[in-house]
Amino acid sequence: MGADNYYKDGGWNVYCDFCGRKRKNSDVEKTWNGFYACKHHKEKRNPQDFQVSATDNQTVPFSRPNNVPSPGPATTYTLYGWGNEQN
């Protein structure tokens, strides 16, 4: 018989996700990333995971709408008086 093949009221056998040994459910704990591990395999979460960075505002100071017509060749000709000649 294995080490954890005994009756415990309200208990069941669980395998450790790190070492693979059979334990009772009271001897394993759920880790922060969802694994079930022996109490001596459990790691604390890295404090860098909880760091919050400053927000980076990337908006521009002003902008123009996209529907403004750009000056094309016809506008350039009429602006300087070209193309208005009457034949």
C-alpha positions as a printed Julia matrix, in Angstrom:
87×3 Matrix{Float64}:
   0.0    0.0     0.0
   1.09   3.54   -0.74
   1.7    6.16    1.87
  -1.62   7.91    1.24
  -3.81   4.85    0.77
  -5.67   5.2     4.02
  -9.15   6.3     4.98
  -9.65   9.87    6.1
 -13.17  11.1     6.75
 -14.05  13.66    4.05
 -10.7   13.27    2.29
  -9.58  11.95   -1.07
  -6.36  11.3    -2.9
  -4.83  14.03   -5.07
  -1.65  14.04   -7.15
   0.74  16.95   -6.8
   1.15  18.74  -10.15
   4.86  19.35   -9.48
   6.26  16.12   -8.05
   3.46  13.7    -8.97
   3.22  12.14   -5.51
  -0.12  11.04   -4.17
  -1.33  13.17   -1.26
  -4.55  13.71    0.64
  -6.61  16.75   -0.31
  -5.78  18.43    3.0
  -2.05  18.22    2.17
  -2.22  20.1    -1.15
  -3.0   23.73   -1.89
  -4.06  25.5    -5.05
  -1.35  27.82   -6.36
  -1.93  31.28   -7.86
  -1.7   29.88  -11.41
  -4.23  27.06  -10.87
  -2.03  24.05  -10.04
  -2.51  21.8    -7.03
   0.79  21.35   -5.23
   2.22  19.97   -2.01
   2.61  22.58    0.67
   6.38  22.57    0.27
   6.07  23.1    -3.52
   3.77  26.09   -3.25
   5.37  29.34   -4.41
   4.41  32.88   -3.61
   3.45  35.05   -6.54
   6.11  37.46   -7.75
   5.46  41.02   -6.47
   6.3   42.38   -9.94
   3.0   40.9   -11.16
   1.16  43.5    -9.09
   3.04  46.57  -10.34
   0.89  49.16  -12.06
   2.55  51.39  -14.6
   1.79  55.03  -15.18
  -0.62  55.75  -18.0
   0.94  57.08  -21.17
  -1.24  59.73  -22.76
  -0.63  59.5   -26.5
  -3.3   61.88  -27.7
  -2.31  64.74  -29.99
  -2.81  68.37  -28.91
  -5.06  69.12  -31.93
  -6.22  67.37  -35.06
  -8.11  68.14  -38.23
 -11.08  66.2   -39.57
 -10.55  63.9   -42.51
 -13.34  65.43  -44.65
 -11.46  68.68  -45.44
 -10.82  68.73  -49.21
  -7.18  68.79  -50.09
  -6.02  71.35  -52.64
  -5.79  69.54  -55.95
  -4.58  70.76  -59.36
  -7.86  72.57  -60.18
  -7.73  74.52  -56.92
  -4.1   75.42  -57.5
  -4.83  76.74  -61.01
  -7.77  78.86  -59.94
  -5.88  80.11  -56.9
  -3.18  81.66  -59.07
  -5.51  82.72  -61.86
  -4.47  80.01  -64.27
  -7.16  78.18  -66.17
  -9.64  81.08  -65.93
  -8.87  82.36  -69.42
 -11.88  82.74  -71.69
 -11.27  81.68  -75.29
